[in-house]
Amino acid sequence: MYRLFTKSILITALISFTSNAFAQNLPYVDSKPIHLGFSLGFNSMDFGVMHSYQTIDGKKYYADVSSLKPGFSVGIISDLRLNDHFNLRLTPSLHFADRSLTYNVSMPKVGPNGGDSILLMGDRNITSIPVCVPLFIKYSADRRDNYRPYLICGGGIYFDLGRNKTNAVLLNAVDFYSEFGVGCDLYFSFFKLSPELKFAVGMNNMLVPIDQRLSESLSNDEKKFTNALASLASRILTLTFNFE
């Protein structure tokens, strides 16, 4: 994932250098009151994990996201100009991603030395297809030639279309989140390209407790994967390329 990010940033830097070798492009595009566009990019989804520290059958179970997996993102852009430096942006996006929780078991050792031994229990994969609807304030610096860096911050609502109620770990369908990031507008002859890196932090506990899943038949072994957790908070890192 990070290698992909690095390659994308290098390509963007090369495009930026090339665009600055020519005269200023689209000199009045930022004066328009409203403009539209679309975005394509990559994402990496993570969890903020809090453990329950319950003792289950004499053991304690712990979970963490062992590795970040790359996903794909697509969205549309609606931009309202407020003044020379501030814009209001609505950017609904659809993300495709997987997250894996790796579980470990802490068991008391038998013998004079005591202590605990840690055993790998296995992974549980969680597929998510969230639709994110954020509202941003964009602050842009002064334009220089054919580039203009900016900061962006805001928040929105998250709807997960990829929930599978048979999974041992089930997430809530709705979350609220805050998001912030950086980007740079690159001006070409007929369009504006904006590489943008953002980080989103979920505000709610996304974990559905076992006692709220009475209609589903889960074995005792499957219930351990949820009972080991106190909360799961969503984290999303996104690298997008905006075309406007």
C-alpha positions as CSV (number, residue, x, y, z in Angstrom):
1,M,0.0,0.0,0.0
2,Y,2.7,2.5,1.0
3,R,4.7,1.6,-2.1
4,L,1.7,2.4,-4.2
5,F,1.3,5.8,-2.3
6,T,5.0,6.6,-3.0
7,K,4.7,5.8,-6.7
8,S,1.6,8.0,-7.0
9,I,3.3,10.9,-5.2
10,L,6.3,10.7,-7.5
11,I,4.1,10.6,-10.6
12,T,2.2,13.7,-9.3
13,A,5.5,15.6,-8.6
14,L,6.6,14.9,-12.2
15,I,3.3,16.1,-13.6
16,S,3.5,19.2,-11.4
17,F,7.1,20.0,-12.7
18,T,6.0,19.5,-16.3
19,S,2.9,21.7,-15.9
20,N,5.1,24.6,-14.6
21,A,7.2,24.6,-17.7
22,F,4.3,26.3,-19.7
23,A,2.3,29.5,-19.4
24,Q,-0.4,29.7,-16.7
25,N,-3.4,27.5,-17.5
26,L,-7.0,28.1,-16.7
27,P,-6.4,31.6,-15.1
28,Y,-10.1,32.2,-14.2
29,V,-11.2,28.7,-13.2
30,D,-11.1,29.5,-9.4
31,S,-13.4,32.5,-9.9
32,K,-16.4,30.4,-10.9
33,P,-19.0,30.3,-8.1
34,I,-19.7,26.5,-8.6
35,H,-17.9,23.7,-10.3
36,L,-18.2,20.0,-10.4
37,G,-15.8,17.0,-10.8
38,F,-15.0,13.5,-9.8
39,S,-12.3,11.6,-7.9
40,L,-10.5,8.3,-8.2
41,G,-8.0,6.9,-5.6
42,F,-6.8,4.4,-3.1
43,N,-7.7,3.8,0.5
44,S,-6.4,1.9,3.5
45,M,-8.9,1.1,6.3
46,D,-7.9,0.5,9.9
47,F,-9.5,0.1,13.4
48,G,-8.8,1.8,16.7
49,V,-9.2,-1.3,18.9
50,M,-10.1,-1.4,22.6
51,H,-10.1,-4.8,24.4
52,S,-12.6,-6.0,26.9
53,Y,-10.0,-7.9,28.9
54,Q,-12.6,-10.5,29.6
55,T,-11.5,-13.9,30.8
56,I,-13.2,-16.5,28.6
57,D,-12.7,-20.2,29.5
58,G,-9.7,-19.2,31.5
59,K,-8.1,-17.3,28.6
60,K,-7.8,-13.7,27.5
61,Y,-8.2,-12.8,23.8
62,Y,-6.6,-9.8,22.2
63,A,-7.0,-8.4,18.7
64,D,-5.2,-6.0,16.4
65,V,-5.1,-5.0,12.7
66,S,-1.9,-6.8,11.7
67,S,-1.5,-5.2,8.2
68,L,-3.2,-2.6,6.1
69,K,-4.8,-3.6,2.8
70,P,-5.2,-1.4,-0.2
71,G,-8.7,-0.5,-1.4
72,F,-10.3,1.5,-4.2
73,S,-12.3,4.8,-3.9
74,V,-14.5,6.7,-6.3
75,G,-16.5,9.9,-5.7
76,I,-18.1,13.0,-7.1
77,I,-17.2,16.6,-6.2
78,S,-19.4,19.7,-5.7
79,D,-17.6,22.9,-4.9
80,L,-19.0,26.3,-3.9
81,R,-16.6,29.3,-3.9
82,L,-16.9,31.4,-0.7
83,N,-14.1,33.9,-1.4
84,D,-10.5,33.9,-2.8
85,H,-9.2,31.4,-0.3
86,F,-12.2,29.4,1.1
87,N,-14.4,26.9,-0.6
88,L,-17.2,24.7,0.6
89,R,-17.1,21.1,-0.8
90,L,-19.5,18.2,-0.8
91,T,-17.7,15.0,-1.9
92,P,-19.8,11.8,-1.6
93,S,-17.5,8.8,-2.1
94,L,-17.7,5.0,-2.3
95,H,-14.9,2.9,-0.8
96,F,-14.1,-0.8,-1.3
97,A,-11.8,-2.3,1.3
98,D,-11.0,-5.1,3.7
99,R,-9.8,-5.2,7.3
100,S,-8.4,-8.2,9.1
101,L,-8.3,-8.6,12.9
102,T,-5.6,-10.9,14.1
103,Y,-6.4,-12.6,17.4
104,N,-4.0,-13.8,20.1
105,V,-4.7,-15.8,23.2
106,S,-3.1,-15.3,26.5
107,M,-2.9,-18.5,28.6
108,P,-1.4,-19.0,32.1
109,K,1.6,-21.3,32.0
110,V,1.5,-24.4,34.1
111,G,4.7,-24.9,36.2
112,P,6.9,-23.2,38.7
113,N,7.8,-20.3,36.5
114,G,4.2,-19.1,36.1
115,G,3.5,-16.2,33.7
116,D,1.4,-16.2,30.6
117,S,2.1,-17.6,27.1
118,I,0.8,-15.9,24.0
119,L,-0.6,-18.1,21.2
120,L,-1.8,-17.0,17.7
121,M,-5.5,-17.8,17.4
122,G,-6.1,-16.6,13.8
123,D,-7.6,-13.8,11.6
124,R,-11.1,-12.6,11.0
125,N,-11.6,-10.7,7.8
126,I,-14.2,-7.8,7.7
127,T,-15.3,-6.5,4.3
128,S,-16.6,-3.0,4.2
129,I,-18.2,-1.0,1.3
130,P,-18.8,2.4,3.0
131,V,-20.5,5.3,1.3
132,C,-19.1,8.4,2.9
133,V,-20.8,11.8,2.6
134,P,-18.5,14.5,3.9
135,L,-18.8,18.3,3.9
136,F,-15.4,20.1,3.8
137,I,-14.0,23.6,4.2
138,K,-11.1,24.0,1.8
139,Y,-8.5,26.7,2.5
140,S,-6.2,27.4,-0.5
141,A,-2.9,29.4,-0.5
142,D,-2.2,31.9,-3.2
143,R,-1.7,30.4,-6.6
144,R,1.8,30.1,-8.0
145,D,2.1,29.5,-11.7
146,N,0.2,26.2,-12.3
147,Y,-0.1,24.9,-8.7
148,R,-1.9,25.9,-5.6
149,P,-1.5,23.9,-2.3
150,Y,-4.5,23.7,0.1
151,L,-5.7,22.3,3.4
152,I,-9.1,20.6,3.9
153,C,-11.1,19.7,7.0
154,G,-14.6,18.7,7.8
155,G,-16.7,15.6,8.7
156,G,-19.6,13.6,7.6
157,I,-21.7,10.4,7.8
158,Y,-20.7,6.9,6.8
159,F,-23.0,4.1,5.6
160,D,-21.6,0.6,5.3
161,L,-23.2,-1.4,2.4
162,G,-21.0,-4.4,2.9
163,R,-22.2,-5.8,6.2
164,N,-22.5,-9.5,6.6
165,K,-24.6,-10.5,9.6
166,T,-23.2,-14.0,9.7
167,N,-19.7,-12.7,10.5
168,A,-18.3,-13.4,14.0
169,V,-17.6,-9.6,14.2
170,L,-20.4,-7.4,13.0
171,L,-20.1,-3.6,12.5
172,N,-22.8,-1.0,12.8
173,A,-24.1,0.3,9.5
174,V,-23.8,4.0,10.3
175,D,-21.0,6.1,11.7
176,F,-20.1,9.8,12.0
177,Y,-16.5,10.9,11.4
178,S,-14.1,13.9,11.2
179,E,-11.6,14.2,8.4
180,F,-8.7,16.4,7.5
181,G,-6.0,16.4,4.8
182,V,-3.7,18.3,2.4
183,G,-3.6,18.6,-1.4
184,C,-2.4,20.6,-4.3
185,D,-4.3,22.0,-7.3
186,L,-2.4,21.4,-10.6
187,Y,-3.7,23.4,-13.6
188,F,-3.7,22.0,-17.1
189,S,-5.1,23.4,-20.3
190,F,-8.6,21.8,-20.0
191,F,-8.9,20.6,-16.4
192,K,-7.6,20.8,-12.9
193,L,-6.0,17.8,-11.2
194,S,-5.7,17.7,-7.4
195,P,-3.8,15.0,-5.6
196,E,-5.2,14.8,-2.1
197,L,-4.3,12.9,1.0
198,K,-6.9,12.6,3.8
199,F,-7.3,10.9,7.2
200,A,-10.7,10.1,8.7
201,V,-11.4,9.2,12.3
202,G,-14.7,7.6,13.3
203,M,-16.6,9.0,16.3
204,N,-18.7,6.0,17.3
205,N,-18.1,2.5,18.5
206,M,-18.8,0.4,15.4
207,L,-18.9,-3.0,17.2
208,V,-22.3,-4.7,17.6
209,P,-22.3,-6.5,21.0
210,I,-23.3,-10.1,21.2
211,D,-26.4,-9.3,23.2
212,Q,-27.7,-7.2,20.3
213,R,-27.4,-10.2,17.9
214,L,-30.0,-12.5,19.5
215,S,-31.6,-13.3,16.1
216,E,-28.4,-14.7,14.7
217,S,-27.0,-18.2,15.5
218,L,-23.4,-17.9,16.5
219,S,-21.4,-20.7,18.1
220,N,-19.5,-20.1,21.4
221,D,-16.2,-20.1,19.5
222,E,-17.5,-17.3,17.2
223,K,-18.8,-15.3,20.1
224,K,-15.3,-15.1,21.6
225,F,-14.2,-12.9,18.7
226,T,-16.7,-10.2,19.7
227,N,-16.5,-10.7,23.4
228,A,-12.8,-10.0,23.3
229,L,-13.5,-6.5,22.1
230,A,-14.9,-3.4,23.9
231,S,-15.0,-1.1,20.9
232,L,-13.9,-0.7,17.3
233,A,-13.4,2.8,15.8
234,S,-13.0,3.3,12.1
235,R,-9.9,4.9,10.6
236,I,-9.5,5.6,6.8
237,L,-6.5,6.9,5.0
238,T,-7.3,8.0,1.5
239,L,-5.2,9.2,-1.5
240,T,-7.4,10.6,-4.2
241,F,-6.9,12.3,-7.5
242,N,-9.6,14.9,-8.1
243,F,-10.5,16.0,-11.6
244,E,-12.4,19.3,-11.9
